[in-house]
Amino acid sequence: MIKIKAIIKGEDDIPPLSKLFEYDTSSEKIFFNGLKIIQTRLSQNLRININETLMLFCGLITQQLREGKSNLEIADSLSRMLTPDKVMIGVPESIRMISFEASIDDKPSKTISLVKPISIRNYILTNETKK
């Protein structure tokens, strides 16, 4: 059984988002097939959207919790999983802080939190015109 609640906070002008991923034992295959599709898109150098990004994060959390990894190890893996060139424009800015509350296979619930899981370089847009 997979039950993961994600609470996402983006930039100040983006309202918070909450998403629940819940699959019982009989429907886990749907979840893992969806992950395969997302991984295929990434291997073809296609960018993924925010929903696919969250599902990919949940897949890694599920896998690593089942392997007995610590929250710190999982958070480290999540923060190195994606780069801005793998996601659509606006996804890194929409996921500035994220918290996952995960219950996997009837084990005690664990909370994993990340700040800036998809690191972006600081940039400034200017309104300079060439002369």
C-alpha positions as CSV (number, residue, x, y, z in Angstrom):
1,M,0.0,0.0,0.0
2,I,1.2,3.5,-0.9
3,K,-0.2,6.6,0.7
4,I,1.8,9.8,0.2
5,K,0.5,13.3,0.9
6,A,2.6,16.1,-0.7
7,I,2.3,19.7,0.3
8,I,4.0,22.1,-2.1
9,K,4.8,25.7,-1.7
10,G,6.2,27.7,-4.6
11,E,7.1,31.3,-5.1
12,D,5.1,33.9,-3.3
13,D,2.8,34.5,-6.2
14,I,1.9,30.8,-6.6
15,P,-0.8,29.4,-4.2
16,P,0.2,26.3,-2.1
17,L,-0.8,22.9,-3.6
18,S,-1.7,19.6,-1.9
19,K,-1.7,16.3,-3.7
20,L,-2.5,12.8,-2.4
21,F,-1.0,9.7,-4.0
22,E,-2.9,6.6,-2.7
23,Y,-2.7,3.2,-4.1
24,D,-3.7,-0.1,-2.5
25,T,-1.9,-3.3,-3.2
26,S,-4.0,-4.2,-6.2
27,S,-3.6,-0.8,-7.9
28,E,0.2,-0.3,-7.3
29,K,0.9,-1.6,-10.8
30,I,-0.9,1.5,-12.2
31,F,1.4,3.7,-10.1
32,F,4.6,1.9,-11.2
33,N,3.5,1.8,-14.9
34,G,3.0,5.6,-14.7
35,L,6.5,5.9,-13.4
36,K,7.9,3.9,-16.3
37,I,6.2,6.2,-18.7
38,I,7.7,9.3,-17.0
39,Q,11.2,7.7,-16.9
40,T,10.9,6.9,-20.7
41,R,10.0,10.6,-21.3
42,L,13.1,11.6,-19.4
43,S,15.3,9.2,-21.3
44,Q,14.1,10.7,-24.5
45,N,15.1,14.2,-23.3
46,L,11.5,15.3,-22.9
47,R,10.7,17.7,-20.1
48,I,8.2,16.6,-17.4
49,N,5.4,18.7,-15.8
50,I,4.8,19.3,-12.1
51,N,2.4,16.3,-11.7
52,E,4.9,14.0,-13.3
53,T,7.7,15.5,-11.1
54,L,5.7,14.8,-8.0
55,M,4.9,11.3,-9.1
56,L,8.6,10.7,-9.8
57,F,9.5,12.0,-6.3
58,C,6.8,9.7,-4.8
59,G,8.2,6.7,-6.7
60,L,11.7,7.3,-5.3
61,I,10.3,7.8,-1.7
62,T,8.3,4.5,-2.0
63,Q,11.4,2.6,-3.3
64,Q,13.8,4.0,-0.7
65,L,11.4,3.5,2.2
66,R,10.9,-0.1,1.2
67,E,14.8,-0.4,1.1
68,G,14.9,0.9,4.7
69,K,16.7,4.2,3.9
70,S,16.7,7.0,6.4
71,N,14.8,10.3,5.8
72,L,18.1,12.1,5.3
73,E,19.2,9.7,2.6
74,I,15.9,10.0,0.9
75,A,15.9,13.8,1.0
76,D,19.5,13.8,-0.4
77,S,18.4,11.5,-3.3
78,L,15.4,13.6,-4.0
79,S,17.4,16.8,-4.2
80,R,19.8,15.3,-6.7
81,M,17.1,13.6,-8.8
82,L,16.1,16.4,-11.3
83,T,17.7,19.4,-12.8
84,P,15.9,22.4,-14.4
85,D,16.6,21.1,-17.9
86,K,14.6,18.0,-17.2
87,V,11.4,19.8,-16.2
88,M,9.1,22.3,-17.9
89,I,9.5,26.0,-17.4
90,G,8.1,27.1,-14.1
91,V,8.3,23.7,-12.3
92,P,11.3,24.6,-10.2
93,E,9.7,27.9,-9.1
94,S,6.4,26.1,-8.3
95,I,8.2,23.6,-6.0
96,R,10.3,25.8,-3.7
97,M,9.4,23.9,-0.6
98,I,7.9,20.4,-0.4
99,S,6.9,18.1,2.4
100,F,5.9,14.5,1.9
101,E,4.0,12.5,4.6
102,A,4.5,8.9,3.5
103,S,2.9,5.6,4.8
104,I,4.2,2.6,2.9
105,D,3.1,-1.0,3.5
106,D,1.4,-0.2,6.9
107,K,4.7,1.0,8.4
108,P,4.7,4.1,10.6
109,S,4.3,7.4,8.7
110,K,7.4,9.3,7.8
111,T,7.7,13.0,6.9
112,I,10.4,14.1,4.4
113,S,10.8,17.8,3.7
114,L,12.9,19.6,1.1
115,V,13.7,23.2,0.3
116,K,14.4,23.9,-3.4
117,P,14.4,20.3,-4.5
118,I,15.2,21.4,-8.1
119,S,17.9,23.9,-7.7
120,I,18.0,26.9,-10.1
121,R,20.6,29.5,-10.6
122,N,19.7,33.0,-9.5
123,Y,18.9,35.1,-12.4
124,I,17.7,38.6,-13.0
125,L,15.7,39.7,-15.9
126,T,16.7,43.1,-17.2
127,N,15.1,45.6,-19.5
128,E,18.2,46.7,-21.3
129,T,18.0,47.6,-24.9
130,K,21.0,47.6,-27.3
131,K,22.0,50.9,-28.9
